[in-house]
Amino acid sequence: MKSLISLCILLSVSICLHAQPVTKHGALKVEGVKLVDVNNQPVALHGMSFGWHNLWPRFYNKGAVHELVTKWNCSVIRASMGIELNDSGYLKSPEESVRLMKNVIDACIKEGVYVIIDWHDHNIHQQKAVEFFSMMSKKYGKYPNVIYEVYNEPDYETWAEVKAYSETVIKAIRANDPDNIILVGSPKWDQDVHLPAADPIKGFSNLMYTMHFYAGTHKQWLRDRTDEAMKNGLPVFISECAGMEASGDGPIDYNEWKAFVDWMDAKGLSWIAWSVSDKKETCSVLEPAASSNGKWKADVIKEWGRTAQLYLKKY
């Protein structure tokens, strides 16, 4: 009987610890350029991004989420819904795409961590985005766990085009969810943060702008550009980053990765590492032998996965 009671206590403690990020910080908001919690205290989230759902659907489940929360110390997880690429993307398979996204979102809510609903696209599909975010904000807007990323990485679109699209999608979200954080992308794969800094979206609260970096390609110049954008009043969220080249391949630049992490920590910036996938490339954190449902042993976690996990655990 005592053993059973002790086990129940341990399970209760474990659940409380896993639920700590949302339990502790509650509904997030933006004050100036800072992300703050329900008590107006600055907060930085750290976590992992799943790879494109239409390429690695096998990881979009509660077991993988539980592993990332309990063994990788993620306070936020990014669910990346691929829009194009193949017949499994949202444009051609919306029902299955939504089902897989809900798997991750529901698991994150149960685990008590934040979750980013990421429209993982490089082109504008405004009508479909409005349709999707209207549905998701209606279902999940009541949960403080939820963060919306309305445009992963604009590539060759102008800021005027991205801004107009984002304003339309934001309006659709705010019709159902007046408060949760919304992330907005910028041109050139989220490197041109100086453009929204000079011409930000107005009329909505709790907006942040994403900057993405890959340490093997993006150096001090991008940190300087982001510093200047924040100095000009732009709230920044690093929703995707990694240590290798922007192609997702090549060697890990450990010195530059550390320089980025030190900079993000000093600025109090949230960051999410790319990606939970098993492709034969540097940025995929798992080997093909990794199980779909978590419980990943050391021999199936690749070099970048071990690096990301090590850094996440320090928080």
C-alpha positions in Angstrom: 0.0 0.0 0.0 2.8 2.4 0.9 4.5 1.6 -2.4 1.3 2.4 -4.3 1.0 5.7 -2.4 4.6 6.6 -3.1 4.1 5.8 -6.8 1.0 8.0 -7.0 2.9 10.9 -5.3 5.8 10.5 -7.8 3.4 10.5 -10.7 1.7 13.6 -9.4 5.0 15.4 -9.0 6.0 14.3 -12.5 2.8 15.7 -14.0 3.2 19.0 -12.1 6.8 19.4 -13.3 5.8 18.6 -16.9 3.0 21.1 -16.8 5.2 23.8 -15.3 5.6 26.2 -18.4 1.9 27.0 -18.9 1.1 26.5 -15.2 3.8 28.9 -14.3 3.5 31.5 -17.0 -0.1 31.3 -18.2 -1.4 33.4 -21.0 1.5 35.2 -22.8 1.5 38.7 -24.1 3.8 41.3 -25.7 5.0 44.4 -23.8 7.2 46.6 -25.9 9.6 44.2 -27.6 9.4 41.6 -24.8 7.4 38.4 -24.4 5.9 38.4 -20.9 3.8 36.1 -18.8 0.5 36.5 -17.0 2.4 38.2 -14.1 4.1 40.6 -16.5 7.5 38.8 -16.0 9.7 38.4 -19.1 9.7 34.8 -20.4 11.7 33.0 -23.0 10.5 29.7 -24.5 12.8 27.0 -25.8 12.0 23.9 -27.7 12.0 21.8 -30.9 10.2 22.0 -34.2 8.7 19.0 -35.9 9.7 18.6 -39.5 7.1 19.1 -42.3 4.0 17.0 -41.3 3.6 15.8 -44.8 7.2 14.4 -44.9 7.4 13.0 -41.4 3.9 12.3 -40.3 5.0 9.4 -38.1 6.3 11.7 -35.4 3.1 13.7 -35.1 1.8 11.9 -32.0 1.6 12.2 -28.2 4.5 9.8 -27.6 6.9 12.0 -29.5 5.6 15.1 -27.7 5.9 13.4 -24.3 9.6 12.6 -25.1 10.4 16.1 -26.2 8.8 17.5 -23.0 10.2 15.0 -20.5 13.6 14.1 -22.0 14.5 17.2 -24.0 13.1 19.9 -21.6 11.0 21.6 -24.3 8.7 24.4 -23.0 7.3 24.9 -26.5 6.9 22.6 -29.5 6.3 23.7 -33.1 4.0 21.7 -35.3 4.9 22.5 -38.9 2.0 21.8 -41.3 3.4 21.6 -44.8 1.2 23.3 -47.3 2.6 22.3 -50.6 5.4 19.8 -51.7 3.3 16.6 -52.2 -0.2 15.2 -52.1 -0.1 15.0 -48.3 0.2 18.7 -47.9 -2.7 20.8 -46.6 -3.7 22.0 -50.1 -4.5 18.5 -51.3 -5.1 16.6 -48.0 -6.6 19.1 -45.5 -8.5 16.6 -43.3 -5.4 14.4 -42.7 -3.2 17.5 -42.2 -5.5 18.8 -39.6 -5.8 15.5 -37.8 -2.0 15.2 -37.5 -1.7 18.8 -36.3 -4.4 18.2 -33.7 -2.5 15.1 -32.4 0.4 17.4 -31.5 -1.6 20.4 -30.3 -3.8 18.2 -28.0 -0.7 16.4 -26.6 1.0 19.7 -25.9 -2.0 21.0 -24.1 -2.1 17.8 -22.0 1.6 18.1 -21.2 1.2 21.7 -20.2 3.6 23.2 -22.7 3.2 25.9 -25.4 2.6 24.9 -29.0 3.1 26.8 -32.2 0.5 26.1 -35.0 2.8 26.8 -37.9 1.5 27.4 -41.5 4.7 26.0 -43.0 4.7 27.6 -46.4 7.0 29.7 -48.7 4.2 31.1 -50.9 0.9 33.0 -50.2 -2.2 30.9 -50.0 -4.4 33.5 -48.3 -7.9 31.9 -48.7 -6.7 28.5 -47.4 -4.8 30.1 -44.5 -7.8 32.1 -43.4 -9.9 28.9 -43.6 -7.4 26.9 -41.5 -6.7 29.6 -38.9 -10.4 30.4 -38.5 -11.0 26.7 -37.7 -8.0 26.3 -35.4 -8.6 29.6 -33.5 -12.2 28.6 -32.9 -11.2 25.3 -31.5 -8.1 26.2 -29.5 -8.3 29.9 -28.9 -9.4 29.3 -25.3 -6.1 27.6 -24.4 -3.2 29.8 -23.2 -0.8 27.1 -24.7 -1.5 28.2 -28.3 0.7 30.4 -30.5 -0.1 30.9 -34.2 2.6 31.3 -36.9 0.8 32.6 -39.9 3.6 32.3 -42.5 6.7 30.2 -42.0 9.2 31.7 -44.4 8.2 34.1 -47.2 10.9 33.8 -49.8 10.6 36.2 -52.7 7.4 38.1 -51.6 7.7 41.7 -50.8 7.0 43.0 -47.2 3.9 44.8 -48.6 2.6 41.4 -49.9 3.4 39.6 -46.6 2.0 42.4 -44.5 -1.4 42.5 -46.4 -1.7 38.7 -46.2 -0.8 38.6 -42.5 -3.3 41.3 -41.7 -6.1 39.3 -43.3 -5.1 36.1 -41.5 -4.7 37.9 -38.1 -8.1 39.4 -38.5 -9.6 35.9 -38.9 -7.8 34.6 -35.8 -8.8 37.6 -33.7 -12.4 37.0 -34.5 -12.2 33.9 -32.3 -9.1 34.5 -30.2 -8.4 38.0 -29.1 -5.3 37.4 -27.1 -2.9 34.6 -27.9 0.4 35.4 -29.5 0.6 35.6 -33.3 3.9 35.2 -35.2 4.5 37.0 -38.5 7.2 36.2 -41.0 9.3 38.5 -43.1 10.9 38.3 -46.6 14.0 36.4 -47.5 13.3 33.4 -45.3 12.7 35.6 -42.2 16.0 37.4 -42.4 14.6 40.8 -43.5 13.3 41.8 -40.1 14.3 45.4 -40.8 11.4 45.7 -43.2 8.6 45.1 -40.6 10.5 47.2 -38.1 10.2 50.1 -40.5 6.6 49.4 -41.3 4.9 47.2 -38.7 1.4 45.9 -38.6 -0.9 48.1 -36.6 -4.2 47.7 -34.9 -3.6 44.4 -33.3 -1.9 43.4 -30.0 0.3 40.5 -29.1 2.1 40.2 -32.4 5.7 39.1 -32.7 7.9 38.8 -35.8 10.0 35.7 -36.6 13.6 35.6 -37.4 15.2 32.4 -38.6 18.9 31.6 -38.7 21.3 28.7 -39.5 24.6 29.3 -37.8 26.7 27.9 -40.6 25.3 30.5 -43.0 24.0 33.5 -41.0 26.6 35.3 -38.9 27.0 38.5 -36.9 25.3 40.6 -39.6 22.0 38.9 -38.8 22.4 39.4 -35.1 23.2 43.1 -35.8 20.2 43.5 -38.1 17.9 41.9 -35.5 19.3 44.1 -32.7 18.6 47.2 -34.8 15.0 45.9 -35.5 14.4 45.4 -31.8 15.9 48.8 -31.0 13.3 50.2 -33.4 10.5 48.5 -31.5 10.1 45.1 -33.2 9.2 42.2 -30.9 11.2 39.2 -32.2 10.7 35.4 -31.8 13.2 32.9 -33.2 10.7 30.2 -34.3 13.3 28.2 -36.3 17.1 27.9 -36.0 19.9 25.4 -36.2 23.7 25.1 -36.2 24.5 24.1 -39.7 24.1 25.7 -43.2 20.8 27.1 -44.3 20.4 24.1 -46.6 20.0 22.0 -43.5 23.2 20.2 -44.3 26.9 20.6 -43.9 28.9 20.7 -40.7 27.7 22.2 -37.5 29.4 25.5 -36.8 29.7 25.1 -33.0 31.4 28.5 -32.4 28.7 30.4 -34.3 25.9 28.4 -32.8 27.2 29.3 -29.3 27.5 32.9 -30.3 23.8 32.9 -31.4 22.7 31.2 -28.2 24.6 33.5 -26.0 23.1 36.5 -27.9 19.6 35.1 -27.6 20.0 34.4 -23.9 21.3 37.9 -23.4 18.4 39.4 -25.2 15.8 37.1 -23.6 14.7 35.7 -27.0 12.7 32.5 -27.4 14.2 29.9 -29.8 13.1 26.7 -31.4 15.5 24.2 -33.0 14.8 22.5 -36.4 13.9 19.6 -36.6 12.3 16.4 -35.4 12.8 14.3 -38.6 14.9 11.4 -39.8 16.2 12.6 -43.2 19.8 12.0 -44.2 20.9 15.5 -43.4 22.6 17.4 -40.6 19.5 19.2 -39.3 17.4 16.1 -38.8 17.8 15.1 -35.2 16.9 11.4 -35.5 18.1 8.3 -37.4 15.6 6.4 -39.5 15.8 3.6 -36.8 14.2 5.9 -34.2 10.7 4.9 -33.1 7.8 7.0 -34.1 6.5 7.4 -30.6 9.5 8.7 -28.6 11.6 6.7 -26.2 14.6 7.5 -28.3 17.8 5.9 -27.2 21.2 7.6 -27.6 22.1 5.6 -30.6 19.2 7.0 -32.7 19.8 10.7 -31.8 22.2 12.3 -34.3 24.9 14.9 -33.6 22.6 17.9 -34.0 20.0 16.2 -31.9 22.5 15.7 -29.1 23.6 19.3 -29.3 20.1 20.7 -29.3 19.1 18.4 -26.4 22.1 19.5 -24.4 21.3 23.2 -24.8 17.6 22.7 -24.1 18.4 20.9 -20.9 20.3 23.9 -19.4 17.0 25.8 -19.2 
